Amino acid sequence: MTAGEGSTVSIQHPTVPSIVTISTQLNTVTSHLAEIRKANQELTSSLHNLSSRVANESATNKDIHPLQTALGDLSHRVTASAPTAPPTAPTAPP
């Protein structure tokens, strides 16, 4: 081994464990990021579902009351204008 090769080996010796340590840390960070991404997707889905429920409940309070009133009016009109006897069919002349 030449002097130049010896110095290269002495530099590489502490570098290799450092690279392994950094690689392990990157794997750990990657795993944590995957967990965070999954949690973020779940949170986004939950937030969307909650927003939809809130929007539907708001629409119910605001929009259903006029519909109920209109249905009540329509029901009253149908009950008030119901015929008392069914119409009879015309009879043919003898």
PyMOL Python script that loads the backbone (N, CA, C, O; Angstrom):
from pymol import cmd

cmd.read_pdbstr("""\
ATOM      1  N   MET A   1       0.858  -1.161   0.000  1.00  0.00           N
ATOM      2  CA  MET A   1       0.000   0.000   0.000  1.00  0.00           C
ATOM      3  C   MET A   1       0.904   1.224   0.000  1.00  0.00           C
ATOM      4  O   MET A   1       1.871   1.293   0.759  1.00  0.00           O
ATOM      5  N   THR A   2       0.590   2.167  -0.838  1.00  0.00           N
ATOM      6  CA  THR A   2       1.376   3.385  -0.937  1.00  0.00           C
ATOM      7  C   THR A   2       0.893   4.375   0.109  1.00  0.00           C
ATOM      8  O   THR A   2      -0.128   4.169   0.766  1.00  0.00           O
ATOM      9  N   ALA A   3       1.634   5.428   0.244  1.00  0.00           N
ATOM     10  CA  ALA A   3       1.274   6.459   1.224  1.00  0.00           C
ATOM     11  C   ALA A   3      -0.058   7.103   0.863  1.00  0.00           C
ATOM     12  O   ALA A   3      -0.862   7.404   1.745  1.00  0.00           O
ATOM     13  N   GLY A   4      -0.294   7.314  -0.419  1.00  0.00           N
ATOM     14  CA  GLY A   4      -1.549   7.909  -0.869  1.00  0.00           C
ATOM     15  C   GLY A   4      -2.729   6.996  -0.605  1.00  0.00           C
ATOM     16  O   GLY A   4      -3.797   7.453  -0.197  1.00  0.00           O
ATOM     17  N   GLU A   5      -2.538   5.702  -0.837  1.00  0.00           N
ATOM     18  CA  GLU A   5      -3.621   4.759  -0.573  1.00  0.00           C
ATOM     19  C   GLU A   5      -3.928   4.676   0.920  1.00  0.00           C
ATOM     20  O   GLU A   5      -5.087   4.559   1.317  1.00  0.00           O
ATOM     21  N   GLY A   6      -2.887   4.737   1.741  1.00  0.00           N
ATOM     22  CA  GLY A   6      -3.084   4.688   3.191  1.00  0.00           C
ATOM     23  C   GLY A   6      -3.886   5.871   3.690  1.00  0.00           C
ATOM     24  O   GLY A   6      -4.738   5.722   4.566  1.00  0.00           O
ATOM     25  N   SER A   7      -3.621   7.041   3.139  1.00  0.00           N
ATOM     26  CA  SER A   7      -4.374   8.218   3.589  1.00  0.00           C
ATOM     27  C   SER A   7      -5.826   8.149   3.117  1.00  0.00           C
ATOM     28  O   SER A   7      -6.724   8.635   3.804  1.00  0.00           O
ATOM     29  N   THR A   8      -6.058   7.551   1.952  1.00  0.00           N
ATOM     30  CA  THR A   8      -7.426   7.399   1.455  1.00  0.00           C
ATOM     31  C   THR A   8      -8.206   6.451   2.359  1.00  0.00           C
ATOM     32  O   THR A   8      -9.363   6.710   2.690  1.00  0.00           O
ATOM     33  N   VAL A   9      -7.563   5.348   2.758  1.00  0.00           N
ATOM     34  CA  VAL A   9      -8.217   4.395   3.645  1.00  0.00           C
ATOM     35  C   VAL A   9      -8.491   5.036   4.996  1.00  0.00           C
ATOM     36  O   VAL A   9      -9.554   4.812   5.575  1.00  0.00           O
ATOM     37  N   SER A  10      -7.569   5.817   5.504  1.00  0.00           N
ATOM     38  CA  SER A  10      -7.768   6.455   6.810  1.00  0.00           C
ATOM     39  C   SER A  10      -8.888   7.492   6.757  1.00  0.00           C
ATOM     40  O   SER A  10      -9.544   7.737   7.770  1.00  0.00           O
ATOM     41  N   ILE A  11      -9.116   8.098   5.611  1.00  0.00           N
ATOM     42  CA  ILE A  11     -10.220   9.058   5.456  1.00  0.00           C
ATOM     43  C   ILE A  11     -11.537   8.294   5.305  1.00  0.00           C
ATOM     44  O   ILE A  11     -12.554   8.703   5.864  1.00  0.00           O
ATOM     45  N   GLN A  12     -11.528   7.193   4.557  1.00  0.00           N
ATOM     46  CA  GLN A  12     -12.743   6.437   4.302  1.00  0.00           C
ATOM     47  C   GLN A  12     -13.230   5.696   5.538  1.00  0.00           C
ATOM     48  O   GLN A  12     -14.433   5.514   5.719  1.00  0.00           O
ATOM     49  N   HIS A  13     -12.303   5.268   6.387  1.00  0.00           N
ATOM     50  CA  HIS A  13     -12.678   4.481   7.549  1.00  0.00           C
ATOM     51  C   HIS A  13     -13.720   5.184   8.424  1.00  0.00           C
ATOM     52  O   HIS A  13     -14.743   4.567   8.721  1.00  0.00           O
ATOM     53  N   PRO A  14     -13.524   6.431   8.853  1.00  0.00           N
ATOM     54  CA  PRO A  14     -14.576   7.077   9.656  1.00  0.00           C
ATOM     55  C   PRO A  14     -15.772   7.545   8.811  1.00  0.00           C
ATOM     56  O   PRO A  14     -16.854   7.770   9.354  1.00  0.00           O
ATOM     57  N   THR A  15     -15.592   7.691   7.504  1.00  0.00           N
ATOM     58  CA  THR A  15     -16.658   8.183   6.632  1.00  0.00           C
ATOM     59  C   THR A  15     -17.744   7.132   6.428  1.00  0.00           C
ATOM     60  O   THR A  15     -18.928   7.469   6.415  1.00  0.00           O
ATOM     61  N   VAL A  16     -17.369   5.883   6.272  1.00  0.00           N
ATOM     62  CA  VAL A  16     -18.342   4.820   6.010  1.00  0.00           C
ATOM     63  C   VAL A  16     -19.348   4.697   7.150  1.00  0.00           C
ATOM     64  O   VAL A  16     -20.546   4.679   6.869  1.00  0.00           O
ATOM     65  N   PRO A  17     -18.943   4.610   8.413  1.00  0.00           N
ATOM     66  CA  PRO A  17     -19.947   4.554   9.482  1.00  0.00           C
ATOM     67  C   PRO A  17     -20.840   5.808   9.514  1.00  0.00           C
ATOM     68  O   PRO A  17     -22.024   5.726   9.840  1.00  0.00           O
ATOM     69  N   SER A  18     -20.267   6.944   9.178  1.00  0.00           N
ATOM     70  CA  SER A  18     -21.073   8.175   9.136  1.00  0.00           C
ATOM     71  C   SER A  18     -22.148   8.082   8.056  1.00  0.00           C
ATOM     72  O   SER A  18     -23.287   8.503   8.258  1.00  0.00           O
ATOM     73  N   ILE A  19     -21.767   7.524   6.907  1.00  0.00           N
ATOM     74  CA  ILE A  19     -22.734   7.358   5.824  1.00  0.00           C
ATOM     75  C   ILE A  19     -23.834   6.378   6.247  1.00  0.00           C
ATOM     76  O   ILE A  19     -25.009   6.600   5.954  1.00  0.00           O
ATOM     77  N   VAL A  20     -23.460   5.309   6.925  1.00  0.00           N
ATOM     78  CA  VAL A  20     -24.445   4.347   7.409  1.00  0.00           C
ATOM     79  C   VAL A  20     -25.383   5.010   8.410  1.00  0.00           C
ATOM     80  O   VAL A  20     -26.593   4.786   8.366  1.00  0.00           O
ATOM     81  N   THR A  21     -24.843   5.815   9.302  1.00  0.00           N
ATOM     82  CA  THR A  21     -25.659   6.523  10.292  1.00  0.00           C
ATOM     83  C   THR A  21     -26.628   7.482   9.608  1.00  0.00           C
ATOM     84  O   THR A  21     -27.807   7.536   9.958  1.00  0.00           O
ATOM     85  N   ILE A  22     -26.133   8.230   8.644  1.00  0.00           N
ATOM     86  CA  ILE A  22     -26.987   9.175   7.913  1.00  0.00           C
ATOM     87  C   ILE A  22     -28.068   8.418   7.148  1.00  0.00           C
ATOM     88  O   ILE A  22     -29.221   8.848   7.120  1.00  0.00           O
ATOM     89  N   SER A  23     -27.710   7.302   6.530  1.00  0.00           N
ATOM     90  CA  SER A  23     -28.691   6.495   5.798  1.00  0.00           C
ATOM     91  C   SER A  23     -29.781   5.985   6.732  1.00  0.00           C
ATOM     92  O   SER A  23     -30.960   6.005   6.378  1.00  0.00           O
ATOM     93  N   THR A  24     -29.402   5.534   7.909  1.00  0.00           N
ATOM     94  CA  THR A  24     -30.374   5.060   8.897  1.00  0.00           C
ATOM     95  C   THR A  24     -31.290   6.202   9.332  1.00  0.00           C
ATOM     96  O   THR A  24     -32.503   6.028   9.451  1.00  0.00           O
ATOM     97  N   GLN A  25     -30.706   7.351   9.563  1.00  0.00           N
ATOM     98  CA  GLN A  25     -31.507   8.508   9.959  1.00  0.00           C
ATOM     99  C   GLN A  25     -32.467   8.927   8.847  1.00  0.00           C
ATOM    100  O   GLN A  25     -33.605   9.310   9.117  1.00  0.00           O
ATOM    101  N   LEU A  26     -32.007   8.853   7.595  1.00  0.00           N
ATOM    102  CA  LEU A  26     -32.887   9.180   6.469  1.00  0.00           C
ATOM    103  C   LEU A  26     -34.040   8.182   6.370  1.00  0.00           C
ATOM    104  O   LEU A  26     -35.167   8.570   6.066  1.00  0.00           O
ATOM    105  N   ASN A  27     -33.771   6.919   6.621  1.00  0.00           N
ATOM    106  CA  ASN A  27     -34.842   5.915   6.622  1.00  0.00           C
ATOM    107  C   ASN A  27     -35.867   6.222   7.707  1.00  0.00           C
ATOM    108  O   ASN A  27     -37.072   6.089   7.490  1.00  0.00           O
ATOM    109  N   THR A  28     -35.383   6.632   8.870  1.00  0.00           N
ATOM    110  CA  THR A  28     -36.276   6.982   9.976  1.00  0.00           C
ATOM    111  C   THR A  28     -37.130   8.196   9.601  1.00  0.00           C
ATOM    112  O   THR A  28     -38.339   8.211   9.832  1.00  0.00           O
ATOM    113  N   VAL A  29     -36.494   9.200   9.027  1.00  0.00           N
ATOM    114  CA  VAL A  29     -37.221  10.406   8.615  1.00  0.00           C
ATOM    115  C   VAL A  29     -38.252  10.059   7.544  1.00  0.00           C
ATOM    116  O   VAL A  29     -39.375  10.563   7.573  1.00  0.00           O
ATOM    117  N   THR A  30     -37.873   9.202   6.604  1.00  0.00           N
ATOM    118  CA  THR A  30     -38.794   8.787   5.545  1.00  0.00           C
ATOM    119  C   THR A  30     -40.004   8.073   6.140  1.00  0.00           C
ATOM    120  O   THR A  30     -41.136   8.304   5.716  1.00  0.00           O
ATOM    121  N   SER A  31     -39.766   7.214   7.115  1.00  0.00           N
ATOM    122  CA  SER A  31     -40.879   6.520   7.779  1.00  0.00           C
ATOM    123  C   SER A  31     -41.797   7.510   8.492  1.00  0.00           C
ATOM    124  O   SER A  31     -43.021   7.405   8.409  1.00  0.00           O
ATOM    125  N   HIS A  32     -41.198   8.467   9.189  1.00  0.00           N
ATOM    126  CA  HIS A  32     -42.002   9.482   9.885  1.00  0.00           C
ATOM    127  C   HIS A  32     -42.806  10.319   8.895  1.00  0.00           C
ATOM    128  O   HIS A  32     -43.965  10.647   9.148  1.00  0.00           O
ATOM    129  N   LEU A  33     -42.191  10.661   7.775  1.00  0.00           N
ATOM    130  CA  LEU A  33     -42.909  11.443   6.769  1.00  0.00           C
ATOM    131  C   LEU A  33     -44.075  10.656   6.185  1.00  0.00           C
ATOM    132  O   LEU A  33     -45.133  11.225   5.916  1.00  0.00           O
ATOM    133  N   ALA A  34     -43.892   9.354   5.988  1.00  0.00           N
ATOM    134  CA  ALA A  34     -44.985   8.514   5.491  1.00  0.00           C
ATOM    135  C   ALA A  34     -46.134   8.481   6.498  1.00  0.00           C
ATOM    136  O   ALA A  34     -47.303   8.541   6.116  1.00  0.00           O
ATOM    137  N   GLU A  35     -45.797   8.385   7.782  1.00  0.00           N
ATOM    138  CA  GLU A  35     -46.836   8.397   8.821  1.00  0.00           C
ATOM    139  C   GLU A  35     -47.555   9.735   8.858  1.00  0.00           C
ATOM    140  O   GLU A  35     -48.775   9.789   9.008  1.00  0.00           O
ATOM    141  N   ILE A  36     -46.799  10.808   8.723  1.00  0.00           N
ATOM    142  CA  ILE A  36     -47.396  12.151   8.723  1.00  0.00           C
ATOM    143  C   ILE A  36     -48.294  12.319   7.499  1.00  0.00           C
ATOM    144  O   ILE A  36     -49.380  12.889   7.603  1.00  0.00           O
ATOM    145  N   ARG A  37     -47.846  11.826   6.336  1.00  0.00           N
ATOM    146  CA  ARG A  37     -48.658  11.926   5.126  1.00  0.00           C
ATOM    147  C   ARG A  37     -49.970  11.166   5.302  1.00  0.00           C
ATOM    148  O   ARG A  37     -51.029  11.664   4.919  1.00  0.00           O
ATOM    149  N   LYS A  38     -49.911   9.968   5.875  1.00  0.00           N
ATOM    150  CA  LYS A  38     -51.127   9.177   6.101  1.00  0.00           C
ATOM    151  C   LYS A  38     -52.064   9.900   7.067  1.00  0.00           C
ATOM    152  O   LYS A  38     -53.269   9.981   6.829  1.00  0.00           O
ATOM    153  N   ALA A  39     -51.502  10.424   8.160  1.00  0.00           N
ATOM    154  CA  ALA A  39     -52.318  11.157   9.135  1.00  0.00           C
ATOM    155  C   ALA A  39     -52.924  12.406   8.497  1.00  0.00           C
ATOM    156  O   ALA A  39     -54.064  12.769   8.790  1.00  0.00           O
ATOM    157  N   ASN A  40     -52.166  13.054   7.632  1.00  0.00           N
ATOM    158  CA  ASN A  40     -52.663  14.248   6.944  1.00  0.00           C
ATOM    159  C   ASN A  40     -53.821  13.891   6.021  1.00  0.00           C
ATOM    160  O   ASN A  40     -54.807  14.624   5.949  1.00  0.00           O
ATOM    161  N   GLN A  41     -53.708  12.760   5.309  1.00  0.00           N
ATOM    162  CA  GLN A  41     -54.801  12.324   4.439  1.00  0.00           C
ATOM    163  C   GLN A  41     -56.048  12.017   5.264  1.00  0.00           C
ATOM    164  O   GLN A  41     -57.157  12.386   4.877  1.00  0.00           O
ATOM    165  N   GLU A  42     -55.868  11.342   6.399  1.00  0.00           N
ATOM    166  CA  GLU A  42     -57.008  11.030   7.259  1.00  0.00           C
ATOM    167  C   GLU A  42     -57.636  12.302   7.813  1.00  0.00           C
ATOM    168  O   GLU A  42     -58.860  12.421   7.873  1.00  0.00           O
ATOM    169  N   LEU A  43     -56.800  13.248   8.214  1.00  0.00           N
ATOM    170  CA  LEU A  43     -57.299  14.515   8.737  1.00  0.00           C
ATOM    171  C   LEU A  43     -58.044  15.297   7.654  1.00  0.00           C
ATOM    172  O   LEU A  43     -59.093  15.886   7.916  1.00  0.00           O
ATOM    173  N   THR A  44     -57.497  15.300   6.440  1.00  0.00           N
ATOM    174  CA  THR A  44     -58.152  15.991   5.331  1.00  0.00           C
ATOM    175  C   THR A  44     -59.511  15.368   5.043  1.00  0.00           C
ATOM    176  O   THR A  44     -60.491  16.077   4.816  1.00  0.00           O
ATOM    177  N   SER A  45     -59.565  14.044   5.053  1.00  0.00           N
ATOM    178  CA  SER A  45     -60.835  13.348   4.822  1.00  0.00           C
ATOM    179  C   SER A  45     -61.839  13.670   5.932  1.00  0.00           C
ATOM    180  O   SER A  45     -63.008  13.940   5.657  1.00  0.00           O
ATOM    181  N   SER A  46     -61.383  13.641   7.174  1.00  0.00           N
ATOM    182  CA  SER A  46     -62.269  13.963   8.294  1.00  0.00           C
ATOM    183  C   SER A  46     -62.769  15.398   8.204  1.00  0.00           C
ATOM    184  O   SER A  46     -63.942  15.671   8.456  1.00  0.00           O
ATOM    185  N   LEU A  47     -61.879  16.308   7.846  1.00  0.00           N
ATOM    186  CA  LEU A  47     -62.260  17.711   7.718  1.00  0.00           C
ATOM    187  C   LEU A  47     -63.277  17.885   6.598  1.00  0.00           C
ATOM    188  O   LEU A  47     -64.230  18.652   6.738  1.00  0.00           O
ATOM    189  N   HIS A  48     -63.079  17.180   5.489  1.00  0.00           N
ATOM    190  CA  HIS A  48     -64.030  17.257   4.380  1.00  0.00           C
ATOM    191  C   HIS A  48     -65.398  16.730   4.810  1.00  0.00           C
ATOM    192  O   HIS A  48     -66.427  17.344   4.526  1.00  0.00           O
ATOM    193  N   ASN A  49     -65.398  15.584   5.498  1.00  0.00           N
ATOM    194  CA  ASN A  49     -66.666  15.012   5.976  1.00  0.00           C
ATOM    195  C   ASN A  49     -67.360  15.950   6.946  1.00  0.00           C
ATOM    196  O   ASN A  49     -68.575  16.134   6.873  1.00  0.00           O
ATOM    197  N   LEU A  50     -66.597  16.544   7.856  1.00  0.00           N
ATOM    198  CA  LEU A  50     -67.161  17.472   8.819  1.00  0.00           C
ATOM    199  C   LEU A  50     -67.711  18.713   8.121  1.00  0.00           C
ATOM    200  O   LEU A  50     -68.793  19.193   8.456  1.00  0.00           O
ATOM    201  N   SER A  51     -66.964  19.225   7.153  1.00  0.00           N
ATOM    202  CA  SER A  51     -67.430  20.397   6.403  1.00  0.00           C
ATOM    203  C   SER A  51     -68.725  20.094   5.669  1.00  0.00           C
ATOM    204  O   SER A  51     -69.631  20.927   5.620  1.00  0.00           O
ATOM    205  N   SER A  52     -68.810  18.888   5.093  1.00  0.00           N
ATOM    206  CA  SER A  52     -70.031  18.496   4.389  1.00  0.00           C
ATOM    207  C   SER A  52     -71.201  18.406   5.352  1.00  0.00           C
ATOM    208  O   SER A  52     -72.303  18.862   5.048  1.00  0.00           O
ATOM    209  N   ARG A  53     -70.956  17.814   6.520  1.00  0.00           N
ATOM    210  CA  ARG A  53     -72.034  17.708   7.505  1.00  0.00           C
ATOM    211  C   ARG A  53     -72.494  19.070   7.962  1.00  0.00           C
ATOM    212  O   ARG A  53     -73.695  19.307   8.089  1.00  0.00           O
ATOM    213  N   VAL A  54     -71.554  19.981   8.214  1.00  0.00           N
ATOM    214  CA  VAL A  54     -71.911  21.330   8.653  1.00  0.00           C
ATOM    215  C   VAL A  54     -72.692  22.038   7.554  1.00  0.00           C
ATOM    216  O   VAL A  54     -73.683  22.716   7.828  1.00  0.00           O
ATOM    217  N   ALA A  55     -72.245  21.880   6.309  1.00  0.00           N
ATOM    218  CA  ALA A  55     -72.953  22.525   5.196  1.00  0.00           C
ATOM    219  C   ALA A  55     -74.355  21.967   5.064  1.00  0.00           C
ATOM    220  O   ALA A  55     -75.300  22.721   4.833  1.00  0.00           O
ATOM    221  N   ASN A  56     -74.508  20.647   5.208  1.00  0.00           N
ATOM    222  CA  ASN A  56     -75.837  20.041   5.105  1.00  0.00           C
ATOM    223  C   ASN A  56     -76.732  20.476   6.249  1.00  0.00           C
ATOM    224  O   ASN A  56     -77.916  20.739   6.040  1.00  0.00           O
ATOM    225  N   GLU A  57     -76.192  20.557   7.448  1.00  0.00           N
ATOM    226  CA  GLU A  57     -76.990  20.983   8.590  1.00  0.00           C
ATOM    227  C   GLU A  57     -77.390  22.440   8.452  1.00  0.00           C
ATOM    228  O   GLU A  57     -78.508  22.812   8.809  1.00  0.00           O
ATOM    229  N   SER A  58     -76.490  23.271   7.938  1.00  0.00           N
ATOM    230  CA  SER A  58     -76.819  24.676   7.721  1.00  0.00           C
ATOM    231  C   SER A  58     -77.907  24.798   6.667  1.00  0.00           C
ATOM    232  O   SER A  58     -78.837  25.592   6.811  1.00  0.00           O
ATOM    233  N   ALA A  59     -77.786  24.007   5.605  1.00  0.00           N
ATOM    234  CA  ALA A  59     -78.799  24.047   4.557  1.00  0.00           C
ATOM    235  C   ALA A  59     -80.135  23.564   5.103  1.00  0.00           C
ATOM    236  O   ALA A  59     -81.181  24.084   4.717  1.00  0.00           O
ATOM    237  N   THR A  60     -80.117  22.588   5.985  1.00  0.00           N
ATOM    238  CA  THR A  60     -81.359  22.075   6.559  1.00  0.00           C
ATOM    239  C   THR A  60     -82.085  23.166   7.320  1.00  0.00           C
ATOM    240  O   THR A  60     -83.283  23.373   7.128  1.00  0.00           O
ATOM    241  N   ASN A  61     -81.370  23.858   8.175  1.00  0.00           N
ATOM    242  CA  ASN A  61     -82.008  24.905   8.973  1.00  0.00           C
ATOM    243  C   ASN A  61     -82.521  26.040   8.111  1.00  0.00           C
ATOM    244  O   ASN A  61     -83.592  26.586   8.376  1.00  0.00           O
ATOM    245  N   LYS A  62     -81.775  26.398   7.093  1.00  0.00           N
ATOM    246  CA  LYS A  62     -82.122  27.561   6.289  1.00  0.00           C
ATOM    247  C   LYS A  62     -83.126  27.231   5.188  1.00  0.00           C
ATOM    248  O   LYS A  62     -84.033  28.019   4.918  1.00  0.00           O
ATOM    249  N   ASP A  63     -82.969  26.081   4.559  1.00  0.00           N
ATOM    250  CA  ASP A  63     -83.758  25.774   3.372  1.00  0.00           C
ATOM    251  C   ASP A  63     -84.970  24.885   3.628  1.00  0.00           C
ATOM    252  O   ASP A  63     -85.943  24.954   2.878  1.00  0.00           O
ATOM    253  N   ILE A  64     -84.937  24.069   4.647  1.00  0.00           N
ATOM    254  CA  ILE A  64     -86.028  23.133   4.877  1.00  0.00           C
ATOM    255  C   ILE A  64     -87.284  23.828   5.422  1.00  0.00           C
ATOM    256  O   ILE A  64     -88.399  23.434   5.081  1.00  0.00           O
ATOM    257  N   HIS A  65     -87.119  24.837   6.247  1.00  0.00           N
ATOM    258  CA  HIS A  65     -88.286  25.513   6.827  1.00  0.00           C
ATOM    259  C   HIS A  65     -89.238  26.045   5.755  1.00  0.00           C
ATOM    260  O   HIS A  65     -90.440  25.797   5.853  1.00  0.00           O
ATOM    261  N   PRO A  66     -88.756  26.769   4.732  1.00  0.00           N
ATOM    262  CA  PRO A  66     -89.688  27.212   3.686  1.00  0.00           C
ATOM    263  C   PRO A  66     -90.349  26.036   2.958  1.00  0.00           C
ATOM    264  O   PRO A  66     -91.512  26.129   2.565  1.00  0.00           O
ATOM    265  N   LEU A  67     -89.625  24.945   2.778  1.00  0.00           N
ATOM    266  CA  LEU A  67     -90.213  23.773   2.131  1.00  0.00           C
ATOM    267  C   LEU A  67     -91.307  23.158   3.002  1.00  0.00           C
ATOM    268  O   LEU A  67     -92.349  22.737   2.498  1.00  0.00           O
ATOM    269  N   GLN A  68     -91.066  23.110   4.298  1.00  0.00           N
ATOM    270  CA  GLN A  68     -92.085  22.571   5.198  1.00  0.00           C
ATOM    271  C   GLN A  68     -93.337  23.443   5.165  1.00  0.00           C
ATOM    272  O   GLN A  68     -94.457  22.932   5.153  1.00  0.00           O
ATOM    273  N   THR A  69     -93.147  24.736   5.151  1.00  0.00           N
ATOM    274  CA  THR A  69     -94.278  25.661   5.078  1.00  0.00           C
ATOM    275  C   THR A  69     -95.042  25.459   3.773  1.00  0.00           C
ATOM    276  O   THR A  69     -96.272  25.412   3.767  1.00  0.00           O
ATOM    277  N   ALA A  70     -94.307  25.340   2.669  1.00  0.00           N
ATOM    278  CA  ALA A  70     -94.956  25.140   1.369  1.00  0.00           C
ATOM    279  C   ALA A  70     -95.696  23.813   1.334  1.00  0.00           C
ATOM    280  O   ALA A  70     -96.796  23.740   0.787  1.00  0.00           O
ATOM    281  N   LEU A  71     -95.121  22.769   1.903  1.00  0.00           N
ATOM    282  CA  LEU A  71     -95.800  21.474   1.951  1.00  0.00           C
ATOM    283  C   LEU A  71     -97.058  21.556   2.802  1.00  0.00           C
ATOM    284  O   LEU A  71     -98.085  20.971   2.457  1.00  0.00           O
ATOM    285  N   GLY A  72     -96.982  22.273   3.902  1.00  0.00           N
ATOM    286  CA  GLY A  72     -98.166  22.448   4.742  1.00  0.00           C
ATOM    287  C   GLY A  72     -99.271  23.169   3.987  1.00  0.00           C
ATOM    288  O   GLY A  72    -100.435  22.778   4.066  1.00  0.00           O
ATOM    289  N   ASP A  73     -98.912  24.230   3.248  1.00  0.00           N
ATOM    290  CA  ASP A  73     -99.895  24.967   2.455  1.00  0.00           C
ATOM    291  C   ASP A  73    -100.496  24.077   1.379  1.00  0.00           C
ATOM    292  O   ASP A  73    -101.708  24.094   1.163  1.00  0.00           O
ATOM    293  N   LEU A  74     -99.660  23.305   0.705  1.00  0.00           N
ATOM    294  CA  LEU A  74    -100.124  22.421  -0.352  1.00  0.00           C
ATOM    295  C   LEU A  74    -101.042  21.343   0.216  1.00  0.00           C
ATOM    296  O   LEU A  74    -102.078  21.024  -0.369  1.00  0.00           O
ATOM    297  N   SER A  75    -100.653  20.789   1.356  1.00  0.00           N
ATOM    298  CA  SER A  75    -101.475  19.772   2.005  1.00  0.00           C
ATOM    299  C   SER A  75    -102.835  20.347   2.365  1.00  0.00           C
ATOM    300  O   SER A  75    -103.857  19.687   2.182  1.00  0.00           O
ATOM    301  N   HIS A  76    -102.855  21.560   2.871  1.00  0.00           N
ATOM    302  CA  HIS A  76    -104.120  22.210   3.236  1.00  0.00           C
ATOM    303  C   HIS A  76    -104.991  22.416   2.002  1.00  0.00           C
ATOM    304  O   HIS A  76    -106.198  22.180   2.049  1.00  0.00           O
ATOM    305  N   ARG A  77    -104.389  22.854   0.901  1.00  0.00           N
ATOM    306  CA  ARG A  77    -105.142  23.079  -0.331  1.00  0.00           C
ATOM    307  C   ARG A  77    -105.711  21.773  -0.879  1.00  0.00           C
ATOM    308  O   ARG A  77    -106.850  21.736  -1.344  1.00  0.00           O
ATOM    309  N   VAL A  78    -104.917  20.703  -0.823  1.00  0.00           N
ATOM    310  CA  VAL A  78    -105.397  19.416  -1.331  1.00  0.00           C
ATOM    311  C   VAL A  78    -106.555  18.931  -0.480  1.00  0.00           C
ATOM    312  O   VAL A  78    -107.546  18.437  -1.019  1.00  0.00           O
ATOM    313  N   THR A  79    -106.456  19.057   0.833  1.00  0.00           N
ATOM    314  CA  THR A  79    -107.523  18.621   1.734  1.00  0.00           C
ATOM    315  C   THR A  79    -108.769  19.472   1.534  1.00  0.00           C
ATOM    316  O   THR A  79    -109.878  18.939   1.520  1.00  0.00           O
ATOM    317  N   ALA A  80    -108.611  20.786   1.380  1.00  0.00           N
ATOM    318  CA  ALA A  80    -109.759  21.684   1.239  1.00  0.00           C
ATOM    319  C   ALA A  80    -110.457  21.514  -0.098  1.00  0.00           C
ATOM    320  O   ALA A  80    -111.666  21.729  -0.181  1.00  0.00           O
ATOM    321  N   SER A  81    -109.741  21.137  -1.142  1.00  0.00           N
ATOM    322  CA  SER A  81    -110.369  21.064  -2.457  1.00  0.00           C
ATOM    323  C   SER A  81    -110.691  19.641  -2.890  1.00  0.00           C
ATOM    324  O   SER A  81    -110.986  19.408  -4.062  1.00  0.00           O
ATOM    325  N   ALA A  82    -110.642  18.702  -1.982  1.00  0.00           N
ATOM    326  CA  ALA A  82    -110.953  17.314  -2.351  1.00  0.00           C
ATOM    327  C   ALA A  82    -112.420  17.200  -2.724  1.00  0.00           C
ATOM    328  O   ALA A  82    -113.274  17.751  -2.029  1.00  0.00           O
ATOM    329  N   PRO A  83    -112.737  16.489  -3.819  1.00  0.00           N
ATOM    330  CA  PRO A  83    -114.152  16.349  -4.211  1.00  0.00           C
ATOM    331  C   PRO A  83    -114.891  15.473  -3.208  1.00  0.00           C
ATOM    332  O   PRO A  83    -114.323  14.571  -2.592  1.00  0.00           O
ATOM    333  N   THR A  84    -116.185  15.775  -3.069  1.00  0.00           N
ATOM    334  CA  THR A  84    -116.988  15.005  -2.114  1.00  0.00           C
ATOM    335  C   THR A  84    -117.454  13.691  -2.711  1.00  0.00           C
ATOM    336  O   THR A  84    -117.591  12.700  -1.993  1.00  0.00           O
ATOM    337  N   ALA A  85    -117.699  13.665  -4.008  1.00  0.00           N
ATOM    338  CA  ALA A  85    -118.142  12.411  -4.663  1.00  0.00           C
ATOM    339  C   ALA A  85    -117.366  12.253  -5.959  1.00  0.00           C
ATOM    340  O   ALA A  85    -117.081  13.244  -6.631  1.00  0.00           O
ATOM    341  N   PRO A  86    -117.024  11.045  -6.315  1.00  0.00           N
ATOM    342  CA  PRO A  86    -116.318  10.870  -7.574  1.00  0.00           C
ATOM    343  C   PRO A  86    -117.228  11.196  -8.737  1.00  0.00           C
ATOM    344  O   PRO A  86    -118.435  10.969  -8.655  1.00  0.00           O
ATOM    345  N   PRO A  87    -116.676  11.726  -9.829  1.00  0.00           N
ATOM    346  CA  PRO A  87    -117.536  12.041 -10.971  1.00  0.00           C
ATOM    347  C   PRO A  87    -118.097  10.747 -11.586  1.00  0.00           C
ATOM    348  O   PRO A  87    -117.453   9.698 -11.572  1.00  0.00           O
ATOM    349  N   THR A  88    -119.306  10.859 -12.119  1.00  0.00           N
ATOM    350  CA  THR A  88    -119.932   9.691 -12.748  1.00  0.00           C
ATOM    351  C   THR A  88    -119.707   9.753 -14.237  1.00  0.00           C
ATOM    352  O   THR A  88    -119.590  10.836 -14.812  1.00  0.00           O
ATOM    353  N   ALA A  89    -119.647   8.602 -14.861  1.00  0.00           N
ATOM    354  CA  ALA A  89    -119.468   8.533 -16.310  1.00  0.00           C
ATOM    355  C   ALA A  89    -120.791   8.815 -16.997  1.00  0.00           C
ATOM    356  O   ALA A  89    -121.846   8.411 -16.507  1.00  0.00           O
ATOM    357  N   PRO A  90    -120.743   9.500 -18.117  1.00  0.00           N
ATOM    358  CA  PRO A  90    -122.012   9.751 -18.830  1.00  0.00           C
ATOM    359  C   PRO A  90    -122.621   8.434 -19.318  1.00  0.00           C
ATOM    360  O   PRO A  90    -121.913   7.502 -19.700  1.00  0.00           O
ATOM    361  N   THR A  91    -123.924   8.390 -19.291  1.00  0.00           N
ATOM    362  CA  THR A  91    -124.611   7.181 -19.754  1.00  0.00           C
ATOM    363  C   THR A  91    -124.970   7.326 -21.227  1.00  0.00           C
ATOM    364  O   THR A  91    -125.265   8.422 -21.702  1.00  0.00           O
ATOM    365  N   ALA A  92    -124.941   6.234 -21.924  1.00  0.00           N
ATOM    366  CA  ALA A  92    -125.276   6.251 -23.349  1.00  0.00           C
ATOM    367  C   ALA A  92    -126.794   6.273 -23.520  1.00  0.00           C
ATOM    368  O   ALA A  92    -127.507   5.631 -22.749  1.00  0.00           O
ATOM    369  N   PRO A  93    -127.295   6.995 -24.511  1.00  0.00           N
ATOM    370  CA  PRO A  93    -128.754   7.008 -24.737  1.00  0.00           C
ATOM    371  C   PRO A  93    -129.237   5.619 -25.159  1.00  0.00           C
ATOM    372  O   PRO A  93    -128.523   4.877 -25.834  1.00  0.00           O
ATOM    373  N   PRO A  94    -130.479   5.279 -24.744  1.00  0.00           N
ATOM    374  CA  PRO A  94    -131.015   3.940 -25.124  1.00  0.00           C
ATOM    375  C   PRO A  94    -131.376   3.804 -26.568  1.00  0.00           C
ATOM    376  O   PRO A  94    -131.829   2.741 -26.993  1.00  0.00           O
TER     377      PRO A  94
END
""", "prot")
cmd.dss("prot")
cmd.show_as("cartoon", "prot")
cmd.util.cbc("prot")
cmd.orient("prot")
